[in-house]
Amino acid sequence: MANKLFNIDLRTRKGLFYALSLLFFASLFYSKFVLSLCLFGFVFLALMEDRWKIAKWNIIKFNLSTNKYLLFLSLVFFGVLISGINSSNMDYWMHHVQLKLPFLVMPLAFATFGFIDEELIIKVLKGFLIITLVSVIHTAIKYFLNMDFYNNLIARGQSMPTPIQHVNYSLILAFATVCSYFLFKDTREKWLLIIGVVFFLFMHLIAVRTGLVALYVSVFIVAILHTLKHRDYLKSGLVLLACILVPLAAYYAMPSLSSKVDYMLWDMTQFSKGKTADYSDGGRMVSYQLGLDLFKENIWMGTGIGDMYNQCLQWYQTHATDFKGKVNFPHNQFLHSLASTGIIGLILYQAALLVPFFKLQLYKVPYGLILFVIIYTSFLVETSLERNYGIVFFLFFFLLWGVKKNPISNTI
């Protein structure tokens, strides 16, 4: 297995893409700078043929037209670009333009990657799982070396340090967990199932609720699909029963998870007493009202993405009696879009994601379906696509299955 995974022919676009993908996964966890370079690498690869030759324009044009639905993703970028019309803080607007640039760059690049086939996808996924496992081992070692400190941190409403922002990291782990199962079914390689179990248990250890909810929703969907396809009610029933029993067992077996749950219950009591702004769940509830109020002020164009921070700050200073300086944006991707770019922005955002998802029938691809289940579950309580790591992670795997395989060879 190791020979196949690390056998890379850098003379071919397929080999270069695989090498670039491994670098992309490693930098996703450990280097934002290298991650940016990887995006330039994908663009460079889009302009190449095998053996490092410059691609012909007619071939690039044909590939782009064949994968035209992928280009719908760029509507997210253009929605933010248009939002500059009613933004007065141009520096903050430019920050968001740069943040959303992958929605323009990555679809244009991947649309030319007709060489991506099932064999390469499986190879890329295995590389992703191995690199993710390295990050898990690294994080777990740090936790067990100072367990009491991190458990106390979680008990005070903070998160255990992870290679990247904890919510995005947990969503990546949720996807990796389900991918391990799907790959095991496709290849029957037992090490994939073992890795999946490690990811599953580790997610309870880091105790990030958004990731855990996304994971269990995904497991539920997989169980339902299995039942519909195979009529195996017993197996599906056991899986659903495990979805109830495993969290209960983890609560008593893992101090980090029990600390998280205990803090959540305490936090909600504080919210019921009107103490909200500086607590995790209480602050989240207040942010929903913030999003609704900002949306009502300008339902069509929103505040303007450039003015979002200033408008949120002004709202907190006016409405939050216990405000101590911490500004939360609406903890909901839909509300964030409505507040910052209005109905027009939300329509563009959702069209960018849903049109290619349905037109390319990614709901028929188990990996693509679960990717959407995870990301849309997170949308209810997070702004998952307002962070660089979340954006490029989502785009990479969406495009990996979205690109049409071999519409034309760039070696002609």
matplotlib code that plots the C-alpha trace (Angstrom):
import matplotlib.pyplot as plt

x = [0.0, 2.8, 4.5, 1.3, 0.6, 4.0, 4.7, 4.4, 5.2, 5.8, 6.0, 2.2, -0.6, -2.2, 1.0, 1.5, -2.1, -1.7, 1.6, -0.1, -3.1, -0.8, 0.9, -2.6, -3.8, -0.6, -0.8, -4.5, -3.5, -0.1, 0.6, -1.8, 1.1, 1.8, -2.0, -2.1, 0.7, -1.2, -4.0, -1.5, -0.2, -3.7, -3.9, -0.4, -1.5, -4.6, -2.4, -0.2, -0.2, 1.8, 5.6, 5.4, 4.1, 1.9, -1.8, -3.5, -6.2, -8.8, -8.4, -8.7, -11.8, -13.4, -12.9, -14.3, -17.4, -17.8, -17.6, -19.7, -21.8, -18.7, -18.3, -21.5, -19.4, -17.8, -21.2, -20.1, -17.1, -19.1, -21.7, -19.0, -17.5, -20.9, -21.4, -18.6, -21.4, -22.9, -19.7, -17.9, -15.1, -13.2, -10.3, -12.7, -14.5, -11.2, -10.4, -13.6, -12.9, -9.6, -11.1, -13.7, -11.1, -10.9, -14.5, -13.3, -9.9, -10.4, -13.5, -11.7, -8.6, -10.5, -12.7, -9.7, -8.8, -10.5, -7.7, -9.2, -10.5, -11.8, -8.3, -6.8, -9.7, -9.2, -5.4, -6.1, -8.6, -6.1, -3.5, -6.0, -6.9, -3.2, -2.3, -5.5, -4.4, -1.0, -2.8, -5.0, -2.0, -0.2, -3.3, -4.0, -0.4, -0.6, -3.9, -2.7, 0.5, -1.5, -4.9, -6.1, -5.2, -7.2, -10.2, -10.3, -10.0, -13.0, -14.9, -14.5, -16.1, -13.0, -11.9, -9.0, -6.2, -6.3, -4.1, -6.7, -9.8, -11.6, -15.0, -13.4, -11.1, -14.1, -16.0, -12.9, -12.7, -16.4, -15.9, -12.8, -14.6, -17.4, -14.9, -13.0, -16.1, -17.0, -13.4, -13.5, -16.7, -15.1, -11.7, -12.2, -8.9, -9.3, -6.8, -9.3, -12.0, -9.4, -8.6, -12.3, -12.8, -9.9, -11.4, -14.8, -13.4, -11.1, -14.0, -15.6, -12.3, -12.0, -15.7, -16.6, -20.4, -20.8, -18.6, -20.2, -23.7, -22.6, -21.0, -24.1, -26.4, -24.1, -24.2, -28.0, -28.2, -25.9, -28.0, -31.2, -29.7, -28.4, -31.9, -33.6, -31.1, -30.7, -33.8, -31.4, -33.5, -31.6, -28.2, -29.5, -31.4, -28.2, -26.4, -29.1, -29.1, -25.3, -25.9, -27.7, -25.6, -22.1, -22.5, -23.8, -20.9, -18.4, -19.9, -18.9, -15.7, -14.2, -13.7, -13.3, -16.8, -18.4, -16.8, -18.2, -21.7, -21.6, -20.5, -23.2, -25.9, -24.4, -24.2, -27.9, -28.8, -26.9, -28.8, -32.1, -30.9, -30.2, -26.4, -25.5, -22.8, -19.6, -20.8, -20.6, -24.3, -25.8, -23.6, -24.7, -28.4, -27.8, -26.0, -29.1, -31.1, -28.2, -28.4, -32.2, -32.0, -29.3, -31.2, -34.4, -32.5, -31.6, -33.3, -32.1, -28.4, -27.6, -25.2, -22.5, -19.9, -17.3, -19.4, -20.5, -18.1, -18.8, -22.6, -22.3, -20.2, -22.7, -25.6, -23.8, -23.0, -26.7, -28.5, -26.2, -26.3, -23.4, -21.3, -17.5, -16.0, -16.3, -18.2, -19.8, -21.1, -24.4, -23.6, -25.5, -24.3, -27.8, -28.2, -24.7, -25.4, -28.7, -27.3, -24.2, -25.4, -29.2, -31.6, -29.6, -26.5, -28.2, -29.7, -26.3, -24.6, -27.1, -27.4, -23.6, -23.7, -27.0, -27.1, -23.9, -24.8, -28.1, -27.1, -24.0, -26.2, -23.6, -26.4, -26.0, -22.3, -22.1, -19.0, -20.6, -23.9, -22.2, -20.0, -23.1, -24.9, -21.9, -21.5, -25.2, -25.6, -22.8, -24.5, -27.3, -24.9, -21.7, -20.3, -18.2, -17.5, -16.3, -12.9, -10.2, -9.7, -13.4, -13.7, -10.8, -11.6, -15.2, -14.2, -11.5, -13.7, -16.7, -14.7, -12.9, -16.2, -17.8, -15.4, -16.4, -13.9, -11.8, -14.0, -10.8, -7.2, -4.7, -2.1, -3.7]
y = [0.0, 2.4, 2.0, 2.8, 5.9, 7.4, 6.4, 9.8, 10.5, 14.2, 14.2, 13.8, 16.1, 13.2, 12.7, 16.4, 16.8, 14.0, 15.5, 18.9, 17.3, 15.8, 19.2, 20.8, 18.4, 18.9, 22.7, 22.6, 21.7, 23.3, 26.2, 28.9, 30.3, 27.0, 26.5, 29.7, 28.5, 25.3, 27.3, 28.9, 25.4, 24.2, 27.2, 26.4, 22.8, 23.9, 25.6, 22.6, 19.4, 16.3, 16.5, 20.2, 21.5, 24.5, 23.5, 24.6, 27.2, 25.3, 22.3, 24.6, 26.3, 22.9, 21.6, 24.8, 24.6, 20.9, 21.7, 24.8, 24.0, 24.1, 27.7, 28.5, 28.3, 31.6, 33.3, 33.4, 35.5, 37.8, 38.3, 39.6, 41.7, 43.3, 43.9, 46.6, 48.9, 49.5, 49.0, 52.1, 50.2, 49.1, 47.5, 45.0, 44.5, 43.7, 41.2, 39.3, 39.6, 37.9, 35.4, 34.3, 34.3, 30.4, 30.3, 31.9, 30.3, 26.7, 26.0, 27.5, 25.3, 22.0, 22.4, 21.6, 18.5, 15.9, 13.4, 12.8, 9.3, 6.9, 5.4, 8.8, 9.8, 6.7, 7.5, 11.1, 10.1, 7.6, 10.4, 12.7, 10.1, 9.4, 13.1, 13.7, 10.8, 12.4, 15.6, 13.5, 11.7, 15.1, 16.7, 13.6, 13.5, 17.2, 16.5, 13.4, 15.1, 17.8, 16.3, 18.2, 21.5, 21.0, 19.5, 22.6, 24.8, 23.0, 23.3, 27.1, 27.2, 27.2, 24.6, 22.2, 23.5, 21.9, 22.4, 24.8, 26.5, 23.8, 23.9, 23.6, 20.9, 18.9, 19.1, 17.8, 15.0, 14.2, 14.0, 11.9, 9.5, 8.8, 8.7, 5.9, 3.8, 4.5, 3.7, 0.5, -0.6, 0.3, -1.4, -3.8, -2.6, -3.1, -0.4, 2.2, 0.9, 1.1, 4.7, 5.5, 4.2, 6.3, 9.4, 8.6, 8.2, 11.2, 13.5, 12.7, 13.5, 17.0, 17.5, 20.0, 19.9, 21.2, 18.4, 15.7, 16.8, 16.8, 13.3, 11.8, 13.4, 11.8, 8.4, 8.7, 9.5, 6.6, 4.2, 5.4, 5.0, 1.6, 0.6, 1.9, 0.0, -3.3, -3.5, -4.5, -3.1, -4.9, -3.5, 0.0, -0.2, -1.3, 1.7, 4.1, 2.6, 3.1, 6.8, 7.0, 4.8, 5.9, 9.6, 8.5, 6.1, 8.8, 11.3, 9.1, 7.8, 11.0, 13.9, 16.4, 15.6, 15.6, 19.0, 20.3, 19.1, 20.4, 23.8, 23.9, 23.2, 25.9, 28.3, 27.8, 28.6, 31.9, 32.7, 32.1, 34.7, 37.2, 36.9, 36.3, 38.3, 36.6, 33.0, 30.4, 29.4, 32.6, 34.6, 32.4, 33.0, 36.8, 36.6, 35.3, 38.3, 40.5, 38.9, 39.3, 43.0, 43.8, 42.0, 43.9, 47.2, 46.4, 43.2, 43.3, 44.2, 43.8, 46.0, 45.5, 42.9, 45.7, 47.3, 44.1, 44.4, 48.0, 47.4, 44.4, 46.4, 49.3, 46.8, 45.2, 48.6, 49.5, 46.2, 44.1, 45.4, 43.1, 43.7, 43.6, 44.2, 40.8, 41.1, 37.9, 37.7, 35.7, 32.1, 30.9, 30.9, 31.9, 34.7, 35.9, 36.1, 37.9, 40.4, 41.2, 40.8, 40.6, 38.5, 39.0, 37.7, 34.7, 33.7, 34.0, 32.0, 29.2, 29.1, 28.8, 25.7, 24.0, 24.4, 22.4, 19.9, 19.0, 19.5, 17.2, 14.8, 14.8, 13.6, 10.2, 10.1, 9.0, 11.2, 14.2, 13.8, 13.5, 16.5, 18.6, 17.0, 18.0, 21.5, 22.4, 21.0, 23.3, 26.2, 26.2, 27.1, 28.3, 30.4, 27.5, 29.2, 32.4, 31.0, 30.1, 26.6, 25.7, 27.3, 25.4, 22.1, 22.2, 23.4, 20.7, 17.8, 19.2, 19.8, 16.4, 14.7, 17.5, 17.6, 15.4, 12.7, 12.9, 15.1, 15.6, 14.7, 17.5, 15.3, 15.5]
z = [0.0, 1.0, -2.4, -4.3, -2.1, -2.4, -6.0, -7.7, -11.4, -11.5, -15.3, -15.5, -14.5, -12.6, -10.6, -10.0, -8.8, -6.3, -5.0, -4.7, -3.0, -0.3, 0.2, 0.3, 3.1, 5.2, 4.9, 5.6, 9.2, 9.6, 7.2, 5.9, 3.8, 2.0, 1.6, -0.4, -2.5, -3.2, -4.8, -7.1, -7.8, -8.9, -11.3, -12.7, -13.2, -15.1, -17.6, -18.2, -20.2, -19.3, -19.4, -18.2, -21.6, -21.9, -22.5, -25.7, -25.2, -27.2, -24.8, -21.7, -23.2, -24.0, -20.5, -19.0, -21.1, -20.3, -16.6, -16.7, -13.7, -11.5, -12.4, -10.5, -7.4, -8.4, -7.6, -4.0, -4.9, -7.1, -4.4, -2.1, -4.9, -5.5, -1.8, -2.1, -3.6, -0.2, 1.9, 3.3, 5.0, 1.9, 3.8, 5.5, 2.2, 0.5, 3.2, 2.4, -1.4, -0.8, 1.6, -1.1, -3.9, -3.8, -5.0, -8.2, -8.6, -7.6, -9.9, -12.9, -12.2, -11.4, -14.4, -16.5, -14.5, -16.7, -15.8, -12.3, -12.3, -9.6, -9.0, -8.4, -6.1, -4.0, -3.8, -2.9, -0.2, 1.4, 1.5, 3.1, 5.8, 6.6, 6.9, 9.0, 11.3, 11.8, 13.0, 15.3, 16.9, 17.3, 19.0, 21.2, 22.5, 23.5, 25.3, 27.2, 28.3, 30.0, 30.4, 33.5, 32.1, 28.9, 30.7, 32.9, 29.8, 28.3, 31.6, 31.4, 27.9, 25.8, 23.3, 23.3, 21.0, 17.6, 14.5, 13.0, 14.3, 16.3, 14.5, 11.1, 12.4, 13.8, 10.5, 8.6, 11.1, 10.7, 6.9, 7.3, 9.6, 7.1, 4.2, 6.1, 6.1, 2.5, 1.4, 3.4, 1.6, -1.7, -1.1, 1.8, 3.3, 7.1, 8.1, 6.8, 9.2, 12.1, 11.1, 11.0, 14.5, 15.7, 14.2, 15.7, 19.2, 18.9, 17.9, 21.3, 23.0, 21.5, 22.3, 19.6, 19.4, 15.9, 14.5, 16.7, 15.6, 11.9, 12.4, 14.0, 11.4, 8.7, 10.4, 10.6, 6.9, 5.9, 8.0, 6.4, 2.9, 3.8, 5.0, 1.8, -0.4, 1.4, 3.6, 6.4, 9.3, 12.0, 11.1, 10.6, 13.9, 15.8, 14.2, 15.3, 18.8, 18.9, 18.0, 21.4, 23.5, 22.4, 23.4, 26.8, 27.3, 26.1, 28.6, 31.5, 29.9, 28.6, 31.0, 28.1, 26.8, 30.3, 31.0, 27.7, 28.4, 32.0, 30.8, 28.2, 30.8, 33.1, 30.1, 29.4, 33.0, 32.6, 29.5, 31.3, 33.8, 31.1, 31.2, 27.6, 25.9, 27.0, 27.2, 24.5, 23.9, 25.4, 23.0, 20.2, 20.9, 21.1, 17.7, 16.1, 17.2, 15.9, 12.5, 12.2, 13.3, 10.8, 8.0, 8.7, 8.3, 4.6, 3.4, -0.2, 0.0, 3.8, 5.7, 3.0, 3.9, 4.4, 7.1, 8.9, 11.8, 12.5, 12.4, 14.7, 17.2, 17.1, 17.7, 20.7, 22.2, 21.9, 22.8, 25.0, 28.6, 29.6, 26.6, 27.4, 23.9, 22.3, 18.9, 17.6, 14.1, 13.6, 14.3, 11.3, 7.7, 6.4, 8.8, 8.2, 4.5, 5.0, 7.4, 5.3, 1.7, 2.0, 0.1, -3.1, -1.5, 0.1, -3.3, -5.0, -2.2, -2.2, -6.0, -6.2, -4.0, -4.9, -8.7, -9.3, -6.5, -8.2, -11.8, -11.4, -9.3, -6.4, -4.2, -5.9, -4.8, -1.2, -0.5, -2.1, -0.3, 3.1, 2.4, 1.9, 4.9, 7.1, 5.7, 5.8, 9.3, 10.4, 8.6, 11.3, 14.1, 12.5, 9.6, 8.2, 4.9, 6.4, 7.3, 4.8, 6.0, 5.8, 2.3, 0.7, 2.4, 1.1, -2.4, -2.8, -2.1, -3.9, -7.0, -6.7, -7.4, -9.4, -12.3, -15.3, -15.8, -19.0, -21.2, -23.2, -22.7, -22.3, -23.9, -27.4]

ax = plt.figure().add_subplot(projection="3d")
ax.plot(x, y, z, "-o")
ax.set_aspect("equal")
plt.show()
